[in-house]
């Protein structure tokens, strides 16, 4: 949630920015996406993700590649049941 969203829901004291004592959802990236070529952003390794200020996932220390999706992957087609079945194949 951004600062405006947190303010709109009266939660600016607990979320909306990364600061001591606030909840935070964010990802730790290996490289700064503002400093790589646009076509290289997809290759940036995600080192960790945090939800509510707690680490919920961490890459192996020797991770070398970003997550790459299959070229036939389809998202947002509205058929959640089919998508879930595909995830478990």
PyMOL Python script that loads the backbone (N, CA, C, O; Angstrom):
from pymol import cmd

cmd.read_pdbstr("""\
ATOM      1  N   UNK A   1       0.853  -1.172   0.000  1.00  0.00           N
ATOM      2  CA  UNK A   1       0.000   0.000   0.000  1.00  0.00           C
ATOM      3  C   UNK A   1       0.897   1.232   0.000  1.00  0.00           C
ATOM      4  O   UNK A   1       1.894   1.270   0.721  1.00  0.00           O
ATOM      5  N   UNK A   2       0.560   2.223  -0.786  1.00  0.00           N
ATOM      6  CA  UNK A   2       1.333   3.445  -0.794  1.00  0.00           C
ATOM      7  C   UNK A   2       0.814   4.408   0.272  1.00  0.00           C
ATOM      8  O   UNK A   2      -0.190   4.133   0.929  1.00  0.00           O
ATOM      9  N   UNK A   3       1.495   5.524   0.436  1.00  0.00           N
ATOM     10  CA  UNK A   3       1.107   6.481   1.477  1.00  0.00           C
ATOM     11  C   UNK A   3      -0.316   7.003   1.286  1.00  0.00           C
ATOM     12  O   UNK A   3      -1.059   7.150   2.256  1.00  0.00           O
ATOM     13  N   UNK A   4      -0.698   7.285   0.037  1.00  0.00           N
ATOM     14  CA  UNK A   4      -2.055   7.798  -0.205  1.00  0.00           C
ATOM     15  C   UNK A   4      -3.105   6.746   0.147  1.00  0.00           C
ATOM     16  O   UNK A   4      -4.125   7.063   0.759  1.00  0.00           O
ATOM     17  N   UNK A   5      -2.854   5.494  -0.240  1.00  0.00           N
ATOM     18  CA  UNK A   5      -3.791   4.423   0.083  1.00  0.00           C
ATOM     19  C   UNK A   5      -3.919   4.223   1.581  1.00  0.00           C
ATOM     20  O   UNK A   5      -5.021   4.025   2.092  1.00  0.00           O
ATOM     21  N   UNK A   6      -2.790   4.274   2.293  1.00  0.00           N
ATOM     22  CA  UNK A   6      -2.815   4.118   3.747  1.00  0.00           C
ATOM     23  C   UNK A   6      -3.574   5.282   4.387  1.00  0.00           C
ATOM     24  O   UNK A   6      -4.338   5.079   5.330  1.00  0.00           O
ATOM     25  N   UNK A   7      -3.370   6.479   3.886  1.00  0.00           N
ATOM     26  CA  UNK A   7      -4.075   7.650   4.421  1.00  0.00           C
ATOM     27  C   UNK A   7      -5.573   7.532   4.183  1.00  0.00           C
ATOM     28  O   UNK A   7      -6.377   7.864   5.054  1.00  0.00           O
ATOM     29  N   UNK A   8      -5.944   7.053   2.990  1.00  0.00           N
ATOM     30  CA  UNK A   8      -7.364   6.933   2.640  1.00  0.00           C
ATOM     31  C   UNK A   8      -8.093   5.940   3.542  1.00  0.00           C
ATOM     32  O   UNK A   8      -9.298   6.066   3.759  1.00  0.00           O
ATOM     33  N   UNK A   9      -7.372   4.964   4.063  1.00  0.00           N
ATOM     34  CA  UNK A   9      -7.993   3.957   4.934  1.00  0.00           C
ATOM     35  C   UNK A   9      -7.639   4.183   6.403  1.00  0.00           C
ATOM     36  O   UNK A   9      -7.841   3.303   7.239  1.00  0.00           O
ATOM     37  N   UNK A  10      -7.111   5.366   6.710  1.00  0.00           N
ATOM     38  CA  UNK A  10      -6.758   5.752   8.078  1.00  0.00           C
ATOM     39  C   UNK A  10      -5.727   4.809   8.699  1.00  0.00           C
ATOM     40  O   UNK A  10      -5.755   4.559   9.904  1.00  0.00           O
ATOM     41  N   UNK A  11      -4.809   4.281   7.864  1.00  0.00           N
ATOM     42  CA  UNK A  11      -3.787   3.355   8.353  1.00  0.00           C
ATOM     43  C   UNK A  11      -2.374   3.905   8.177  1.00  0.00           C
ATOM     44  O   UNK A  11      -1.405   3.147   8.218  1.00  0.00           O
ATOM     45  N   UNK A  12      -2.248   5.228   7.981  1.00  0.00           N
ATOM     46  CA  UNK A  12      -0.937   5.813   7.728  1.00  0.00           C
ATOM     47  C   UNK A  12       0.025   5.672   8.901  1.00  0.00           C
ATOM     48  O   UNK A  12       1.234   5.824   8.727  1.00  0.00           O
ATOM     49  N   UNK A  13      -0.497   5.381  10.105  1.00  0.00           N
ATOM     50  CA  UNK A  13       0.382   5.194  11.262  1.00  0.00           C
ATOM     51  C   UNK A  13       0.999   3.799  11.315  1.00  0.00           C
ATOM     52  O   UNK A  13       1.964   3.575  12.045  1.00  0.00           O
ATOM     53  N   UNK A  14       0.439   2.851  10.536  1.00  0.00           N
ATOM     54  CA  UNK A  14       0.959   1.482  10.593  1.00  0.00           C
ATOM     55  C   UNK A  14       1.474   0.965   9.255  1.00  0.00           C
ATOM     56  O   UNK A  14       2.180  -0.043   9.223  1.00  0.00           O
ATOM     57  N   UNK A  15       1.137   1.634   8.143  1.00  0.00           N
ATOM     58  CA  UNK A  15       1.622   1.188   6.838  1.00  0.00           C
ATOM     59  C   UNK A  15       1.641   2.347   5.860  1.00  0.00           C
ATOM     60  O   UNK A  15       1.239   3.459   6.203  1.00  0.00           O
ATOM     61  N   UNK A  16       2.108   2.093   4.641  1.00  0.00           N
ATOM     62  CA  UNK A  16       2.137   3.125   3.615  1.00  0.00           C
ATOM     63  C   UNK A  16       3.532   3.615   3.290  1.00  0.00           C
ATOM     64  O   UNK A  16       3.749   4.256   2.262  1.00  0.00           O
ATOM     65  N   UNK A  17       4.483   3.313   4.169  1.00  0.00           N
ATOM     66  CA  UNK A  17       5.878   3.660   3.928  1.00  0.00           C
ATOM     67  C   UNK A  17       6.745   2.700   4.728  1.00  0.00           C
ATOM     68  O   UNK A  17       6.278   2.049   5.663  1.00  0.00           O
ATOM     69  N   UNK A  18       7.998   2.624   4.350  1.00  0.00           N
ATOM     70  CA  UNK A  18       8.923   1.762   5.087  1.00  0.00           C
ATOM     71  C   UNK A  18       9.580   2.618   6.161  1.00  0.00           C
ATOM     72  O   UNK A  18      10.392   3.496   5.870  1.00  0.00           O
ATOM     73  N   UNK A  19       9.216   2.345   7.396  1.00  0.00           N
ATOM     74  CA  UNK A  19       9.729   3.097   8.540  1.00  0.00           C
ATOM     75  C   UNK A  19       9.653   2.209   9.779  1.00  0.00           C
ATOM     76  O   UNK A  19       8.830   1.295   9.832  1.00  0.00           O
ATOM     77  N   UNK A  20      10.498   2.465  10.772  1.00  0.00           N
ATOM     78  CA  UNK A  20      10.454   1.657  12.004  1.00  0.00           C
ATOM     79  C   UNK A  20       9.053   1.619  12.606  1.00  0.00           C
ATOM     80  O   UNK A  20       8.389   2.648  12.732  1.00  0.00           O
ATOM     81  N   UNK A  21       8.619   0.423  12.973  1.00  0.00           N
ATOM     82  CA  UNK A  21       7.324   0.247  13.613  1.00  0.00           C
ATOM     83  C   UNK A  21       6.149   0.095  12.662  1.00  0.00           C
ATOM     84  O   UNK A  21       5.027  -0.146  13.108  1.00  0.00           O
ATOM     85  N   UNK A  22       6.381   0.230  11.357  1.00  0.00           N
ATOM     86  CA  UNK A  22       5.296   0.087  10.385  1.00  0.00           C
ATOM     87  C   UNK A  22       5.368  -1.275   9.706  1.00  0.00           C
ATOM     88  O   UNK A  22       6.440  -1.867   9.581  1.00  0.00           O
ATOM     89  N   UNK A  23       4.206  -1.762   9.268  1.00  0.00           N
ATOM     90  CA  UNK A  23       4.147  -2.983   8.476  1.00  0.00           C
ATOM     91  C   UNK A  23       4.698  -2.663   7.089  1.00  0.00           C
ATOM     92  O   UNK A  23       4.593  -1.530   6.621  1.00  0.00           O
ATOM     93  N   UNK A  24       5.280  -3.654   6.441  1.00  0.00           N
ATOM     94  CA  UNK A  24       5.840  -3.390   5.117  1.00  0.00           C
ATOM     95  C   UNK A  24       5.759  -4.632   4.241  1.00  0.00           C
ATOM     96  O   UNK A  24       6.050  -5.739   4.693  1.00  0.00           O
ATOM     97  N   UNK A  25       5.364  -4.443   2.996  1.00  0.00           N
ATOM     98  CA  UNK A  25       5.407  -5.485   1.969  1.00  0.00           C
ATOM     99  C   UNK A  25       6.375  -4.967   0.912  1.00  0.00           C
ATOM    100  O   UNK A  25       6.151  -3.915   0.313  1.00  0.00           O
ATOM    101  N   UNK A  26       7.446  -5.710   0.692  1.00  0.00           N
ATOM    102  CA  UNK A  26       8.426  -5.271  -0.302  1.00  0.00           C
ATOM    103  C   UNK A  26       9.290  -6.437  -0.733  1.00  0.00           C
ATOM    104  O   UNK A  26       9.294  -7.496  -0.104  1.00  0.00           O
ATOM    105  N   UNK A  27      10.017  -6.227  -1.811  1.00  0.00           N
ATOM    106  CA  UNK A  27      10.949  -7.225  -2.338  1.00  0.00           C
ATOM    107  C   UNK A  27      12.353  -6.635  -2.315  1.00  0.00           C
ATOM    108  O   UNK A  27      12.540  -5.437  -2.524  1.00  0.00           O
ATOM    109  N   UNK A  28      13.337  -7.494  -2.059  1.00  0.00           N
ATOM    110  CA  UNK A  28      14.741  -7.102  -2.101  1.00  0.00           C
ATOM    111  C   UNK A  28      15.293  -7.618  -3.421  1.00  0.00           C
ATOM    112  O   UNK A  28      15.328  -8.825  -3.661  1.00  0.00           O
ATOM    113  N   UNK A  29      15.721  -6.698  -4.271  1.00  0.00           N
ATOM    114  CA  UNK A  29      16.230  -7.050  -5.593  1.00  0.00           C
ATOM    115  C   UNK A  29      17.747  -7.015  -5.601  1.00  0.00           C
ATOM    116  O   UNK A  29      18.358  -6.216  -4.892  1.00  0.00           O
ATOM    117  N   UNK A  30      18.352  -7.876  -6.397  1.00  0.00           N
ATOM    118  CA  UNK A  30      19.811  -7.954  -6.492  1.00  0.00           C
ATOM    119  C   UNK A  30      20.394  -6.702  -7.140  1.00  0.00           C
ATOM    120  O   UNK A  30      21.489  -6.270  -6.779  1.00  0.00           O
ATOM    121  N   UNK A  31      19.670  -6.118  -8.094  1.00  0.00           N
ATOM    122  CA  UNK A  31      20.133  -4.911  -8.783  1.00  0.00           C
ATOM    123  C   UNK A  31      19.042  -3.857  -8.748  1.00  0.00           C
ATOM    124  O   UNK A  31      17.863  -4.168  -8.582  1.00  0.00           O
ATOM    125  N   UNK A  32      19.447  -2.619  -8.905  1.00  0.00           N
ATOM    126  CA  UNK A  32      18.514  -1.494  -8.947  1.00  0.00           C
ATOM    127  C   UNK A  32      17.887  -1.435 -10.343  1.00  0.00           C
ATOM    128  O   UNK A  32      18.594  -1.182 -11.319  1.00  0.00           O
ATOM    129  N   UNK A  33      16.567  -1.665 -10.457  1.00  0.00           N
ATOM    130  CA  UNK A  33      15.939  -1.664 -11.787  1.00  0.00           C
ATOM    131  C   UNK A  33      16.022  -0.324 -12.501  1.00  0.00           C
ATOM    132  O   UNK A  33      15.819  -0.258 -13.713  1.00  0.00           O
ATOM    133  N   UNK A  34      16.315   0.738 -11.774  1.00  0.00           N
ATOM    134  CA  UNK A  34      16.459   2.054 -12.408  1.00  0.00           C
ATOM    135  C   UNK A  34      17.815   2.213 -13.073  1.00  0.00           C
ATOM    136  O   UNK A  34      18.043   3.165 -13.820  1.00  0.00           O
ATOM    137  N   UNK A  35      18.727   1.264 -12.794  1.00  0.00           N
ATOM    138  CA  UNK A  35      20.090   1.404 -13.299  1.00  0.00           C
ATOM    139  C   UNK A  35      20.482   0.311 -14.292  1.00  0.00           C
ATOM    140  O   UNK A  35      21.658   0.160 -14.622  1.00  0.00           O
ATOM    141  N   UNK A  36      19.500  -0.445 -14.762  1.00  0.00           N
ATOM    142  CA  UNK A  36      19.781  -1.457 -15.793  1.00  0.00           C
ATOM    143  C   UNK A  36      18.956  -1.126 -17.028  1.00  0.00           C
ATOM    144  O   UNK A  36      17.983  -0.374 -16.967  1.00  0.00           O
ATOM    145  N   UNK A  37      19.360  -1.696 -18.129  1.00  0.00           N
ATOM    146  CA  UNK A  37      18.618  -1.484 -19.376  1.00  0.00           C
ATOM    147  C   UNK A  37      17.204  -2.033 -19.223  1.00  0.00           C
ATOM    148  O   UNK A  37      17.015  -3.052 -18.559  1.00  0.00           O
ATOM    149  N   UNK A  38      16.202  -1.380 -19.823  1.00  0.00           N
ATOM    150  CA  UNK A  38      14.818  -1.841 -19.681  1.00  0.00           C
ATOM    151  C   UNK A  38      14.621  -3.314 -20.005  1.00  0.00           C
ATOM    152  O   UNK A  38      13.834  -3.988 -19.341  1.00  0.00           O
ATOM    153  N   UNK A  39      15.322  -3.827 -21.014  1.00  0.00           N
ATOM    154  CA  UNK A  39      15.142  -5.229 -21.363  1.00  0.00           C
ATOM    155  C   UNK A  39      15.853  -6.181 -20.399  1.00  0.00           C
ATOM    156  O   UNK A  39      15.702  -7.396 -20.523  1.00  0.00           O
ATOM    157  N   UNK A  40      16.626  -5.658 -19.439  1.00  0.00           N
ATOM    158  CA  UNK A  40      17.323  -6.486 -18.454  1.00  0.00           C
ATOM    159  C   UNK A  40      16.579  -6.552 -17.121  1.00  0.00           C
ATOM    160  O   UNK A  40      16.957  -7.328 -16.242  1.00  0.00           O
ATOM    161  N   UNK A  41      15.531  -5.751 -16.962  1.00  0.00           N
ATOM    162  CA  UNK A  41      14.794  -5.747 -15.691  1.00  0.00           C
ATOM    163  C   UNK A  41      14.255  -7.134 -15.373  1.00  0.00           C
ATOM    164  O   UNK A  41      14.271  -7.554 -14.216  1.00  0.00           O
ATOM    165  N   UNK A  42      13.786  -7.839 -16.372  1.00  0.00           N
ATOM    166  CA  UNK A  42      13.215  -9.170 -16.156  1.00  0.00           C
ATOM    167  C   UNK A  42      14.243 -10.164 -15.634  1.00  0.00           C
ATOM    168  O   UNK A  42      13.869 -11.210 -15.103  1.00  0.00           O
ATOM    169  N   UNK A  43      15.518  -9.864 -15.770  1.00  0.00           N
ATOM    170  CA  UNK A  43      16.575 -10.775 -15.343  1.00  0.00           C
ATOM    171  C   UNK A  43      17.101 -10.490 -13.939  1.00  0.00           C
ATOM    172  O   UNK A  43      17.986 -11.196 -13.456  1.00  0.00           O
ATOM    173  N   UNK A  44      16.568  -9.466 -13.283  1.00  0.00           N
ATOM    174  CA  UNK A  44      17.031  -9.140 -11.935  1.00  0.00           C
ATOM    175  C   UNK A  44      16.565 -10.227 -10.957  1.00  0.00           C
ATOM    176  O   UNK A  44      15.389 -10.592 -10.931  1.00  0.00           O
ATOM    177  N   UNK A  45      17.485 -10.724 -10.176  1.00  0.00           N
ATOM    178  CA  UNK A  45      17.177 -11.751  -9.188  1.00  0.00           C
ATOM    179  C   UNK A  45      16.463 -11.114  -7.993  1.00  0.00           C
ATOM    180  O   UNK A  45      16.890 -10.079  -7.481  1.00  0.00           O
ATOM    181  N   UNK A  46      15.376 -11.744  -7.561  1.00  0.00           N
ATOM    182  CA  UNK A  46      14.687 -11.329  -6.340  1.00  0.00           C
ATOM    183  C   UNK A  46      15.334 -12.111  -5.204  1.00  0.00           C
ATOM    184  O   UNK A  46      15.232 -13.337  -5.156  1.00  0.00           O
ATOM    185  N   UNK A  47      15.997 -11.408  -4.292  1.00  0.00           N
ATOM    186  CA  UNK A  47      16.692 -12.078  -3.193  1.00  0.00           C
ATOM    187  C   UNK A  47      15.759 -12.440  -2.049  1.00  0.00           C
ATOM    188  O   UNK A  47      15.979 -13.451  -1.381  1.00  0.00           O
ATOM    189  N   UNK A  48      14.720 -11.640  -1.802  1.00  0.00           N
ATOM    190  CA  UNK A  48      13.797 -11.938  -0.700  1.00  0.00           C
ATOM    191  C   UNK A  48      12.513 -11.144  -0.886  1.00  0.00           C
ATOM    192  O   UNK A  48      12.500 -10.107  -1.549  1.00  0.00           O
ATOM    193  N   UNK A  49      11.434 -11.643  -0.293  1.00  0.00           N
ATOM    194  CA  UNK A  49      10.179 -10.887  -0.236  1.00  0.00           C
ATOM    195  C   UNK A  49       9.717 -10.832   1.216  1.00  0.00           C
ATOM    196  O   UNK A  49       9.907 -11.773   1.986  1.00  0.00           O
ATOM    197  N   UNK A  50       9.110  -9.714   1.564  1.00  0.00           N
ATOM    198  CA  UNK A  50       8.629  -9.471   2.917  1.00  0.00           C
ATOM    199  C   UNK A  50       7.157  -9.085   2.868  1.00  0.00           C
ATOM    200  O   UNK A  50       6.729  -8.350   1.977  1.00  0.00           O
ATOM    201  N   UNK A  51       6.395  -9.577   3.816  1.00  0.00           N
ATOM    202  CA  UNK A  51       4.983  -9.195   3.966  1.00  0.00           C
ATOM    203  C   UNK A  51       4.768  -8.834   5.431  1.00  0.00           C
ATOM    204  O   UNK A  51       5.148  -9.586   6.329  1.00  0.00           O
ATOM    205  N   UNK A  52       4.164  -7.694   5.659  1.00  0.00           N
ATOM    206  CA  UNK A  52       3.945  -7.248   7.027  1.00  0.00           C
ATOM    207  C   UNK A  52       5.240  -7.108   7.801  1.00  0.00           C
ATOM    208  O   UNK A  52       5.263  -7.259   9.022  1.00  0.00           O
ATOM    209  N   UNK A  53       6.317  -6.817   7.087  1.00  0.00           N
ATOM    210  CA  UNK A  53       7.612  -6.649   7.725  1.00  0.00           C
ATOM    211  C   UNK A  53       8.334  -7.943   8.040  1.00  0.00           C
ATOM    212  O   UNK A  53       9.432  -7.912   8.596  1.00  0.00           O
ATOM    213  N   UNK A  54       7.744  -9.087   7.696  1.00  0.00           N
ATOM    214  CA  UNK A  54       8.354 -10.391   7.973  1.00  0.00           C
ATOM    215  C   UNK A  54       8.815 -11.037   6.670  1.00  0.00           C
ATOM    216  O   UNK A  54       8.085 -11.028   5.679  1.00  0.00           O
ATOM    217  N   UNK A  55      10.018 -11.593   6.668  1.00  0.00           N
ATOM    218  CA  UNK A  55      10.505 -12.276   5.474  1.00  0.00           C
ATOM    219  C   UNK A  55       9.684 -13.546   5.268  1.00  0.00           C
ATOM    220  O   UNK A  55       9.563 -14.377   6.168  1.00  0.00           O
ATOM    221  N   UNK A  56       9.123 -13.680   4.067  1.00  0.00           N
ATOM    222  CA  UNK A  56       8.310 -14.858   3.750  1.00  0.00           C
ATOM    223  C   UNK A  56       8.965 -15.736   2.684  1.00  0.00           C
ATOM    224  O   UNK A  56       8.522 -16.860   2.444  1.00  0.00           O
ATOM    225  N   UNK A  57      10.013 -15.228   2.048  1.00  0.00           N
ATOM    226  CA  UNK A  57      10.726 -16.029   1.045  1.00  0.00           C
ATOM    227  C   UNK A  57      12.113 -15.461   0.879  1.00  0.00           C
ATOM    228  O   UNK A  57      12.313 -14.249   0.943  1.00  0.00           O
ATOM    229  N   UNK A  58      13.089 -16.361   0.661  1.00  0.00           N
ATOM    230  CA  UNK A  58      14.457 -15.924   0.408  1.00  0.00           C
ATOM    231  C   UNK A  58      15.085 -16.837  -0.627  1.00  0.00           C
ATOM    232  O   UNK A  58      14.938 -18.058  -0.568  1.00  0.00           O
ATOM    233  N   UNK A  59      15.782 -16.235  -1.570  1.00  0.00           N
ATOM    234  CA  UNK A  59      16.478 -16.997  -2.600  1.00  0.00           C
ATOM    235  C   UNK A  59      17.710 -17.653  -1.996  1.00  0.00           C
ATOM    236  O   UNK A  59      18.235 -17.203  -0.978  1.00  0.00           O
ATOM    237  N   UNK A  60      18.158 -18.715  -2.634  1.00  0.00           N
ATOM    238  CA  UNK A  60      19.424 -19.334  -2.233  1.00  0.00           C
ATOM    239  C   UNK A  60      20.534 -18.310  -2.428  1.00  0.00           C
ATOM    240  O   UNK A  60      20.469 -17.503  -3.355  1.00  0.00           O
ATOM    241  N   UNK A  61      21.544 -18.329  -1.576  1.00  0.00           N
ATOM    242  CA  UNK A  61      22.626 -17.334  -1.682  1.00  0.00           C
ATOM    243  C   UNK A  61      23.308 -17.319  -3.053  1.00  0.00           C
ATOM    244  O   UNK A  61      23.817 -16.285  -3.486  1.00  0.00           O
ATOM    245  N   UNK A  62      23.313 -18.459  -3.724  1.00  0.00           N
ATOM    246  CA  UNK A  62      23.980 -18.539  -5.032  1.00  0.00           C
ATOM    247  C   UNK A  62      23.010 -18.398  -6.196  1.00  0.00           C
ATOM    248  O   UNK A  62      23.365 -18.734  -7.325  1.00  0.00           O
ATOM    249  N   UNK A  63      21.797 -17.912  -5.956  1.00  0.00           N
ATOM    250  CA  UNK A  63      20.813 -17.742  -7.033  1.00  0.00           C
ATOM    251  C   UNK A  63      21.406 -16.845  -8.112  1.00  0.00           C
ATOM    252  O   UNK A  63      21.984 -15.798  -7.822  1.00  0.00           O
ATOM    253  N   UNK A  64      21.253 -17.270  -9.350  1.00  0.00           N
ATOM    254  CA  UNK A  64      21.861 -16.526 -10.456  1.00  0.00           C
ATOM    255  C   UNK A  64      20.866 -16.017 -11.485  1.00  0.00           C
ATOM    256  O   UNK A  64      21.206 -15.163 -12.303  1.00  0.00           O
ATOM    257  N   UNK A  65      19.644 -16.528 -11.456  1.00  0.00           N
ATOM    258  CA  UNK A  65      18.681 -16.109 -12.472  1.00  0.00           C
ATOM    259  C   UNK A  65      17.374 -15.683 -11.811  1.00  0.00           C
ATOM    260  O   UNK A  65      17.023 -16.122 -10.715  1.00  0.00           O
ATOM    261  N   UNK A  66      16.686 -14.827 -12.512  1.00  0.00           N
ATOM    262  CA  UNK A  66      15.363 -14.405 -12.067  1.00  0.00           C
ATOM    263  C   UNK A  66      14.362 -15.478 -12.472  1.00  0.00           C
ATOM    264  O   UNK A  66      14.692 -16.383 -13.239  1.00  0.00           O
ATOM    265  N   UNK A  67      13.159 -15.381 -11.965  1.00  0.00           N
ATOM    266  CA  UNK A  67      12.089 -16.305 -12.337  1.00  0.00           C
ATOM    267  C   UNK A  67      11.703 -16.042 -13.783  1.00  0.00           C
ATOM    268  O   UNK A  67      11.389 -14.910 -14.150  1.00  0.00           O
ATOM    269  N   UNK A  68      11.725 -17.074 -14.594  1.00  0.00           N
ATOM    270  CA  UNK A  68      11.313 -16.934 -15.988  1.00  0.00           C
ATOM    271  C   UNK A  68      10.081 -17.790 -16.211  1.00  0.00           C
ATOM    272  O   UNK A  68      10.056 -18.966 -15.845  1.00  0.00           O
ATOM    273  N   UNK A  69       9.074 -17.206 -16.802  1.00  0.00           N
ATOM    274  CA  UNK A  69       7.830 -17.914 -17.077  1.00  0.00           C
ATOM    275  C   UNK A  69       7.916 -18.590 -18.435  1.00  0.00           C
ATOM    276  O   UNK A  69       8.625 -18.134 -19.331  1.00  0.00           O
ATOM    277  N   UNK A  70       7.186 -19.675 -18.567  1.00  0.00           N
ATOM    278  CA  UNK A  70       7.103 -20.335 -19.865  1.00  0.00           C
ATOM    279  C   UNK A  70       6.419 -19.396 -20.848  1.00  0.00           C
ATOM    280  O   UNK A  70       5.519 -18.644 -20.474  1.00  0.00           O
ATOM    281  N   UNK A  71       6.838 -19.440 -22.073  1.00  0.00           N
ATOM    282  CA  UNK A  71       6.278 -18.536 -23.075  1.00  0.00           C
ATOM    283  C   UNK A  71       4.796 -18.792 -23.322  1.00  0.00           C
ATOM    284  O   UNK A  71       4.104 -17.912 -23.835  1.00  0.00           O
ATOM    285  N   UNK A  72       4.287 -19.982 -22.969  1.00  0.00           N
ATOM    286  CA  UNK A  72       2.868 -20.271 -23.171  1.00  0.00           C
ATOM    287  C   UNK A  72       2.026 -19.981 -21.933  1.00  0.00           C
ATOM    288  O   UNK A  72       0.836 -20.292 -21.909  1.00  0.00           O
ATOM    289  N   UNK A  73       2.633 -19.388 -20.901  1.00  0.00           N
ATOM    290  CA  UNK A  73       1.896 -19.080 -19.670  1.00  0.00           C
ATOM    291  C   UNK A  73       0.832 -18.018 -19.948  1.00  0.00           C
ATOM    292  O   UNK A  73       1.087 -17.037 -20.647  1.00  0.00           O
ATOM    293  N   UNK A  74      -0.346 -18.223 -19.401  1.00  0.00           N
ATOM    294  CA  UNK A  74      -1.454 -17.279 -19.563  1.00  0.00           C
ATOM    295  C   UNK A  74      -1.930 -16.879 -18.170  1.00  0.00           C
ATOM    296  O   UNK A  74      -2.176 -17.733 -17.318  1.00  0.00           O
ATOM    297  N   UNK A  75      -2.057 -15.594 -17.953  1.00  0.00           N
ATOM    298  CA  UNK A  75      -2.502 -15.096 -16.657  1.00  0.00           C
ATOM    299  C   UNK A  75      -3.661 -14.137 -16.852  1.00  0.00           C
ATOM    300  O   UNK A  75      -3.754 -13.474 -17.885  1.00  0.00           O
ATOM    301  N   UNK A  76      -4.528 -14.059 -15.886  1.00  0.00           N
ATOM    302  CA  UNK A  76      -5.613 -13.094 -15.930  1.00  0.00           C
ATOM    303  C   UNK A  76      -6.698 -13.414 -16.922  1.00  0.00           C
ATOM    304  O   UNK A  76      -7.380 -12.510 -17.404  1.00  0.00           O
ATOM    305  N   UNK A  77      -6.877 -14.699 -17.246  1.00  0.00           N
ATOM    306  CA  UNK A  77      -7.900 -15.048 -18.226  1.00  0.00           C
ATOM    307  C   UNK A  77      -9.257 -15.270 -17.582  1.00  0.00           C
ATOM    308  O   UNK A  77     -10.231 -15.556 -18.279  1.00  0.00           O
ATOM    309  N   UNK A  78      -9.337 -15.143 -16.256  1.00  0.00           N
ATOM    310  CA  UNK A  78     -10.614 -15.247 -15.569  1.00  0.00           C
ATOM    311  C   UNK A  78     -11.028 -16.657 -15.194  1.00  0.00           C
ATOM    312  O   UNK A  78     -12.040 -16.825 -14.514  1.00  0.00           O
ATOM    313  N   UNK A  79     -10.293 -17.673 -15.605  1.00  0.00           N
ATOM    314  CA  UNK A  79     -10.651 -19.046 -15.277  1.00  0.00           C
ATOM    315  C   UNK A  79      -9.739 -19.536 -14.161  1.00  0.00           C
ATOM    316  O   UNK A  79      -8.778 -20.263 -14.409  1.00  0.00           O
ATOM    317  N   UNK A  80     -10.044 -19.134 -12.932  1.00  0.00           N
ATOM    318  CA  UNK A  80      -9.200 -19.443 -11.792  1.00  0.00           C
ATOM    319  C   UNK A  80      -9.058 -20.950 -11.566  1.00  0.00           C
ATOM    320  O   UNK A  80      -7.972 -21.428 -11.237  1.00  0.00           O
ATOM    321  N   UNK A  81     -10.148 -21.700 -11.742  1.00  0.00           N
ATOM    322  CA  UNK A  81     -10.083 -23.147 -11.539  1.00  0.00           C
ATOM    323  C   UNK A  81      -9.074 -23.784 -12.496  1.00  0.00           C
ATOM    324  O   UNK A  81      -8.264 -24.615 -12.085  1.00  0.00           O
ATOM    325  N   UNK A  82      -9.124 -23.398 -13.759  1.00  0.00           N
ATOM    326  CA  UNK A  82      -8.181 -23.936 -14.737  1.00  0.00           C
ATOM    327  C   UNK A  82      -6.754 -23.517 -14.398  1.00  0.00           C
ATOM    328  O   UNK A  82      -5.825 -24.315 -14.527  1.00  0.00           O
ATOM    329  N   UNK A  83      -6.577 -22.267 -13.964  1.00  0.00           N
ATOM    330  CA  UNK A  83      -5.245 -21.790 -13.616  1.00  0.00           C
ATOM    331  C   UNK A  83      -4.687 -22.570 -12.442  1.00  0.00           C
ATOM    332  O   UNK A  83      -3.511 -22.934 -12.453  1.00  0.00           O
ATOM    333  N   UNK A  84      -5.493 -22.833 -11.438  1.00  0.00           N
ATOM    334  CA  UNK A  84      -5.041 -23.602 -10.280  1.00  0.00           C
ATOM    335  C   UNK A  84      -4.682 -25.016 -10.679  1.00  0.00           C
ATOM    336  O   UNK A  84      -3.684 -25.549 -10.193  1.00  0.00           O
ATOM    337  N   UNK A  85      -5.465 -25.649 -11.554  1.00  0.00           N
ATOM    338  CA  UNK A  85      -5.159 -26.992 -12.021  1.00  0.00           C
ATOM    339  C   UNK A  85      -3.822 -26.983 -12.762  1.00  0.00           C
ATOM    340  O   UNK A  85      -3.018 -27.901 -12.598  1.00  0.00           O
ATOM    341  N   UNK A  86      -3.580 -25.954 -13.574  1.00  0.00           N
ATOM    342  CA  UNK A  86      -2.325 -25.849 -14.324  1.00  0.00           C
ATOM    343  C   UNK A  86      -1.138 -25.728 -13.366  1.00  0.00           C
ATOM    344  O   UNK A  86      -0.073 -26.283 -13.635  1.00  0.00           O
ATOM    345  N   UNK A  87      -1.310 -25.010 -12.253  1.00  0.00           N
ATOM    346  CA  UNK A  87      -0.228 -24.824 -11.285  1.00  0.00           C
ATOM    347  C   UNK A  87       0.205 -26.140 -10.668  1.00  0.00           C
ATOM    348  O   UNK A  87       1.363 -26.280 -10.274  1.00  0.00           O
ATOM    349  N   UNK A  88      -0.705 -27.118 -10.573  1.00  0.00           N
ATOM    350  CA  UNK A  88      -0.395 -28.368  -9.904  1.00  0.00           C
ATOM    351  C   UNK A  88      -0.014 -29.494 -10.871  1.00  0.00           C
ATOM    352  O   UNK A  88       0.116 -30.647 -10.460  1.00  0.00           O
ATOM    353  N   UNK A  89       0.164 -29.163 -12.137  1.00  0.00           N
ATOM    354  CA  UNK A  89       0.550 -30.181 -13.121  1.00  0.00           C
ATOM    355  C   UNK A  89       2.033 -30.461 -13.035  1.00  0.00           C
ATOM    356  O   UNK A  89       2.550 -31.290 -13.785  1.00  0.00           O
TER     357      UNK A  89
END
""", "prot")
cmd.dss("prot")
cmd.show_as("cartoon", "prot")
cmd.util.cbc("prot")
cmd.orient("prot")
